[in-house]
Amino acid sequence: MSYKQLTAADRGVIEGLLQAKYTQEAIAKVLRVHPATVGREIKGRMTPNGYFAKIAQLNYESQRKKCRKKKKLSSSKLQKYLCQKLEVGWSPEEIAGRTKQEGRFDLYVCKETIYEFIYGDTWAKEEALYQYLRYGRKKRKKQTGRGVHKQKIPNRVSIHERPAIVSQRIEYGHGEGDSVIYPNKYAINTVNELITGLVRFTKLERKTAELTAQAMKSRVEELGLISLTLDNGSEHVMHQEVGIPTYFADPYCSCQRGANENANGLLRGYLPKRTNIARLTQSELDDIAEELNNRPRKRLGYRTPNEAYQLVLKSKKGEMSKVAVAIRM
């Protein structure tokens, strides 16, 4: 027998049949409902003077108004945890993935629920929690590409000549690089390692080829990189000064350097496009990089880049393919 809500008319029938001394089972047969439905109705809405349909209906309508779907993020403990992670730059997907990986199911909600809370909850709107998301806005803007590069890069080697092992991500030491532009001719050079996702940022007073080459050379030595993949910007004309093989993506194909584009987007979360970085110190920029290196990544199985790097350090020579697989699990 299928479940159904009792109506005002049903309650009138119950009142009349009770006065006629019908049993609950007999009333249930007349209404074609389960006897338990009638039993709960009578027990829950019986007055000291008997069962009255009008009073029972008013009681039902009053309770119905109070019936609301419970919010999944109503817990203050969960809200506090969510705000803490958003404030240090974690995305909803990273928050959900990390809590699940750590087995903290008391704090787990899916990323879509977190987004619904950020954009739909009254308190979250008042606190403007959306500002902690990567782009800090409610609607995404269509991204526009750079203009055509007119300066030729000497001894440019295409990405299509790059060893296949780089794209397979089974060997540590292959990186990507780029420059993020800011007002007043300032720039930030970004370098990332492909397997671990480690990032390094260097402030540049000007986006010149010489300063870019110096910054990349320093970061290459620090990370122990053995190759770099770059875009076709004029700041990379001195790429041979870096001291390792460099490869260049096709024009207008930022997807060929997807990891670096993602790193640039993460940096923009801290330093949006029109930010004046004149007073930004290298130490503050290093702190941003370190915060990102301690942030869980989906492709790393919600490990942090620093944790992935520790796996690399513990590995023995010749076991990098196994480490790469372990990192992604």
N, C-alpha and C positions, 0 to 999 in steps of 0.2 A: 504494500500500500504506500503510495507516494505521500511525501510530507506536504502540508499546506497550512497557511496562516488562517486562523479563525477570523471571521468577519463579524461586523456588528449584528448581522442577521443570525449568524450561527450562535452568538451569545444570547440572542432573544429566544432561540430554540432551546438552548441549554436551560435558561431560566424557567421556561414553561414546562419542560420535561422533568426538571427537578421538583417542581411543585406538584407534578403528577406522579411523583415517587418512582421515576425511571432510574435504573441503575446506570453507572458510568458506561458499562459495556453496551447497554441498550441505546444510550444517547450517542455513543461512538458509531454504532451501526446506522442510526438515522442520519448522522452528519457525514458518514463514510470517511471517518478518520480513525486513527489508532486510539484505543482506550486511554493510553498514557497521555495523549494530547488533551483529552477531556479532563483527566485527573489533574494534570498540571494547571489547567485553566481554573478549575474549581478551587483547588488548594491555594493557588496564588492570588485569587481575586475574590475569595469568599469574605463577606463582612460578618460581624457578630450576629447580624440579624438575617443572614442568608445571602444567597447569590442573586445579584441584580445586574441585568444586562447593561443598563445605562452606566452604572458605576464601573463595571468591569471594562467597558469600552473606553471610558475616560482614563482609567488607569493604564490601559494598553497604549493609548495615544501619548500619554505623558512619558512613559518609559521609552517609547519609540523615538521621541525627540532627543532623548539622552544617548541613544545608540549611535556611536560613531566608530569608524574604523580606527583602530589603534595605530598610531604612527610608529614606524620601525625605528626611528631615531628619537624617541621620546625620553630615553634613558639619559640622565645627566652625566653619568660616567662615560657613556658612548659619545655624547656630544663634546665633552671635555677632551677625550682622546682624539676625536676628529679635528677639533680646532688646533690642538698642539701640532699635529702632523701637517695640517694645511699651512700653519704659520712658518714651518721650516721648509715649505716648498713642495711637499709631497702632493702628487695628483690623486684624485679619487681612486683611479685604477691601482696606483701603487699602494695606497692605504689598504684597499680591499685585498690585494694580492699578498701583501706582507703579513697582515693579520692571519690570513688563511694558512700561509706557509709556516708561521710560528704556532699554529694550532690554537690561536686565541679566539675561539669561536664565540665567546661571550661578547667580543667586540666586533665581530664580523658582520658587515652588510655589503651588498654588492655595490659596484661603482655607480650604477644608475640610481640607486637609492640615495647615495651621497649627493649626486648632482641634483636630484629632486629636492633634497633637504636644503642645499645651498641656494637654489633658485626659487623654491616654493614656500619654505618655512618663514613665518613672519619675523621671528627673532633673527634668523640667519640673514634675512634681507636688511634688517635694521643694522646688524653688525657688518654688513657688506662683505660676507665671507667670500664672495666671488672674486674679490681683489687678490686673493691668495692663489687663484688659479693661474696657469701659465701666462695667459694673455690679459687677465684682469678685466675682462669685459663680458657682457652678456651675449653678444652676437659676434661671431667670427667675421673677420674681414678677408676679402679675397687678397691673397698675396701677389704682389707684382714683382717680376724678375728684374734683373739688372740690365743696363743698356749693353750694346755691342762693344766688345773689347777690341780696340783698334791696334794696340801695341802687341807686337808679336813676341812670343816667349822663345828665347833661344834654346835649342836642343830639347824641344818639347817632346816628351814620350807619351803617347796616347794610353789611356786606361785599357784599351784593347790589347796592348802589348804587356800588360801587367801579368805576373805569374798567377795562375788559377788558384794557387793556395791562399792568396790574399782574400778573395771573395768567399772561400770555403771557411774561413775563420777557424783554422785548426793550428795556427802557428802564431805565437805571441810576437808582438813587435811591429805589426803593420798599423799605421795610423792615417789619420786624415787631418787636413788643416784648412783654415779659412780666416777671414778678417771680418769683424762685425763693426760697422761704421756708426759713429756718434757725432753730435754737433761739434762745431769748431775744429774740424779736421782730426779729432781724436778717433782712435780705433782700438779694438781689442783683438789680439791674435788668439785663435782657439786651436787647440790640438787635442785629439782624442785617440785612444788605442782601441782597436776594433773588438778584440775578444773580451776584454774586461770592462770596457766602457769608461776607463779612467780619463779624466779631462784635466787640462791645464790651460789657464788663461793668462795672457800677458798684455799689460796696458802699453799702447803705443802713442807717443806724442803726435806722430804723424803716420799715415799709412804709406810709408815709403818702402821701396824694395829692400833697402839696406837694413832698416829697423825690423822689418818682417823676417828677413833671413836670420838676423841675430837672435830674435825671439824663438824662432822655430829650431834653430841649432841648439839653443839652451834646453828647450823642452824635449827634443829628440834624445839628447844625452841623458836627461833626467829620467825619462820613461824607458830608455833602452830600445828605441824604435829602430827598425831596419828598412823601412820604406814609408813613404808619404804619398797620399793621393790628394791633389789640390784642384781648385777650380782655375779658370783662365784669367784671373785678375792680374792687373799690371804689377801689383805688389809682389808677385811671384817670379818676376823676371830673373832674380838672382837665386833661384832655387838650387842651383848647383853648389852654392856656398854652404848649404845645410850639411852636406857630406854623406848623404845616403841616396839611394835611387828614388826619384820622384816621378809620379805619373799624373796625368791631367785628364779630368773628366771631359766629356763632350760638352760643347756650349749648350746652355739652357737645359742641362740634365742634372739638376741638383740631386735627383734620386740616386745617382751613381755614388753620391757621398752622403747617403741618408743618415748615417750615424752622426756625422759632423753637423748636418743641418738640424738634427734633433738637439745636439749639444748647444748650438747657437740659440735655438728656441728656449731652452732651459735658462740660458744666460739672460735672454731678454725678459724672462720672468722676474729677475732681480733688477735688471737695468733696462727698462723699456726703451724703445727706439729713440725718443727725443730727450733722453736723460743727459744732463750736463755732467760729464765724468771728469771735469777738470781737477776737482779736489779728491777724486777717488785714488786711494793709495794701492800699491801693488799688494800690500799685506791684506787689505780688505778684499781685493780680487781673489787672492789665494784662499781666503776664508769661504768665499762663494764656491770656488772649485771644490774645496774639501767637503762642504755641505752636500754638494751634488755627488761626490764620490762616496758619501755615506747614505745615499738615498737608494732604496731598492728599485730594481729595474725588472720589468716584466720578462724581457728576453733572457735575463740571467736567473730565471726561476725565483724572482723577487729577492735575490741576493743583492748586496751593494757592490759597486765596482771595486771597492777596497777589499771586500771579502773574496771576490773573484780573483783579484790579484794575489791574495794570500794562497789560494789554491794553486796558482801558477808557480809561486815561489817554492811550494812544497813538492811540486812535481819533479820527477827525474827526467833527464834528457831522453827524448824519444817517446815520451808519454803525453805530449801536448794534445794529441787528438783525443785521448781519453779525458783529459782535463776539460777540453772544449765541450765535449759531450756532457760531462758532469756539471759544468757551469750552467748549461741550458736546461738541465733537468729540474 
